[in-house]
Structure formats: C-alpha cells, structure tokens
Amino acid sequence: MPKTLSPKKAAAAKTRRGAPIATPTDLGAKATKELSGALNAILADVFAIYLKTKNFHWHMSGPHFRDYHLLLDDQGDQLYAMTDPIAERVRKVGGTTLRSIGHIARLQRVSDNDAEFVSPLDMLAELHQDNIQLAASLRAVHEVCDDNKDIATASLIENWIDETERRAWFLFEASRNADTGGH
C-alpha cells in the first residue's frame, strides 16, 4: 500500500512540480529581463555562426581544403563551447533560455547561408564579418551587464570577445592575399 503524504507535504510537492522556473537572484526583475534577453540573442547568434561554420567546414573545397577545413573545425568547436556557458549564465541571472531551433531563428541577427556553392574565400570573408558582428554584439551586452552590475557575466563576455576577435583575425589572415601567395 502506498504511503500517503500529509496535506502540508502534498501541497509542497505539488508546488515543486508545478512551480515555474525562477532562479533566485539579487539582480532584480528588470536586470533579469534585460540580461537574459541580451544573452539569449547572443546565444542565438552563436548557434547561427556555429552552424554556418560547420556548413562551410563540410562544404569546403579547393587547393587550401585541408587548412581551411581544419580551421573551420577548430572554430566550430570554439563556438559550440560558448553555448552552454551562455545558456547557464541566463539561468543563473534568473531567466530562461532558448528552447528550439525556431526560437534561435526568431532571435538570431546573423544571416544564414543556404547557397548550394560558396567559394572558399567567400566562406572565410562571410565568417569573418559574422565574427566581427558578434564581437560588436558582445560589447553591447557588456554595457547591459555594466548597467545592471552583473560583474560575472561581464567577465565571461570579455573572454568571449577575445576569442571572437581571434577567430575573426584568423579568418582574415587565412584569406588575405590568397591568390598571390601572401606577397
């Protein structure tokens, strides 16, 4: 025979099961809304750039195939590694995060590329611009963090800006003077 719970314990169990996700934070409701909104938009952009990077990695061709293929694989890994810390930061500040591909599509500001063929140099140039755009967006979110005194998120963003600028730099240098041997 199953054990019955006291009315108080039954009510507490029901509340736990039916309670909305609400992580306690000292940042306040306004800060939670602003920070989680800004971070979710960044997360959508990171997923969009990740998928585009993998798309270009999978469809790379030409004389520099190996170098570009490996570069984009490394960059895809870097981007994917950002996703969980961004999403977890949203939860830590009291928000909820992305739930689907559709949610990503609604929030992303980075353009998709569904072209059947993209030249290797155009791939690198497009990803370079996407990473430049991401760095600018990260800087804007850093300001939101500063306005809301969210030091922890700001600290993470500083590292993500550095990583994003490094990706942009590598993409730029890999495609610079490609037809002339770098001279």
Backbone hydrogen bonds, N-H to C=O, Kabsch-Sander energy under -0.5 kcal/mol:
donor,donor_aa,acceptor,acceptor_aa,energy
10,A,6,S,-2.8
11,A,7,P,-2.1
12,A,8,K,-2.0
13,A,9,K,-2.4
14,K,10,A,-2.3
15,T,11,A,-2.3
16,R,12,A,-2.1
17,R,13,A,-2.1
18,G,14,K,-2.3
19,A,15,T,-1.2
22,A,20,P,-0.5
32,T,28,G,-2.4
33,K,29,A,-2.4
34,E,30,K,-2.6
35,L,31,A,-3.1
36,S,32,T,-2.6
37,G,33,K,-2.0
38,A,34,E,-2.3
39,L,35,L,-2.8
40,N,36,S,-2.3
41,A,37,G,-1.7
42,I,38,A,-1.8
43,L,39,L,-2.8
44,A,40,N,-2.4
45,D,41,A,-2.1
46,V,42,I,-2.8
47,F,43,L,-2.4
48,A,44,A,-2.3
49,I,45,D,-2.9
50,Y,46,V,-2.7
51,L,47,F,-2.6
52,K,48,A,-2.2
53,T,49,I,-2.8
54,K,50,Y,-2.5
55,N,51,L,-2.6
56,F,52,K,-2.6
57,H,53,T,-2.4
58,W,54,K,-2.9
59,H,55,N,-1.6
60,M,57,H,-0.8
65,F,62,G,-1.7
68,Y,64,H,-2.6
69,H,65,F,-3.3
70,L,66,R,-2.5
71,L,67,D,-2.3
72,L,68,Y,-2.7
73,D,69,H,-1.8
74,D,70,L,-2.4
75,Q,71,L,-2.4
76,G,72,L,-2.4
77,D,73,D,-2.1
78,Q,74,D,-2.0
79,L,75,Q,-2.4
80,Y,76,G,-2.7
81,A,77,D,-2.1
82,M,78,Q,-0.8
82,M,79,L,-1.2
83,T,79,L,-0.8
83,T,80,Y,-1.0
84,D,80,Y,-0.7
86,I,82,M,-2.0
87,A,83,T,-2.6
88,E,84,D,-3.0
89,R,85,P,-1.7
90,V,86,I,-2.0
91,R,87,A,-1.8
92,K,88,E,-2.4
93,V,89,R,-1.8
94,G,91,R,-1.5
95,G,90,V,-2.5
104,I,100,S,-2.0
105,A,101,I,-2.7
106,R,102,G,-1.9
107,L,103,H,-1.4
107,L,104,I,-0.6
108,Q,104,I,-2.8
123,M,119,S,-2.5
124,L,120,P,-2.3
125,A,121,L,-2.4
126,E,122,D,-2.6
127,L,123,M,-2.5
128,H,124,L,-2.3
129,Q,125,A,-2.2
130,D,126,E,-2.4
131,N,127,L,-2.3
132,I,128,H,-2.1
133,Q,129,Q,-2.6
134,L,130,D,-2.3
135,A,131,N,-2.4
136,A,132,I,-2.0
137,S,133,Q,-2.3
138,L,134,L,-2.7
139,R,135,A,-2.0
140,A,136,A,-1.9
141,V,137,S,-2.1
142,H,138,L,-2.1
143,E,139,R,-1.6
144,V,140,A,-1.4
145,C,141,V,-2.4
146,D,142,H,-2.7
147,D,143,E,-2.7
148,N,144,V,-1.5
149,K,146,D,-1.2
150,D,145,C,-2.7
151,I,149,K,-1.2
154,A,150,D,-1.9
155,S,151,I,-2.3
156,L,152,A,-1.8
157,I,153,T,-2.7
158,E,154,A,-1.9
159,N,155,S,-1.2
160,W,156,L,-2.2
161,I,157,I,-2.7
162,D,158,E,-1.8
163,E,159,N,-2.5
164,T,160,W,-2.5
165,E,161,I,-2.9
166,R,162,D,-1.9
167,R,163,E,-2.1
168,A,164,T,-2.4
169,W,165,E,-2.4
170,F,166,R,-2.6
171,L,167,R,-2.5
172,F,168,A,-2.4
173,E,169,W,-2.9
174,A,170,F,-2.5
175,S,171,L,-1.0
175,S,172,F,-0.6
176,R,172,F,-0.9
178,A,175,S,-1.1
180,T,177,N,-0.8
181,G,178,A,-0.6
182,G,177,N,-2.1
183,H,180,T,-0.8
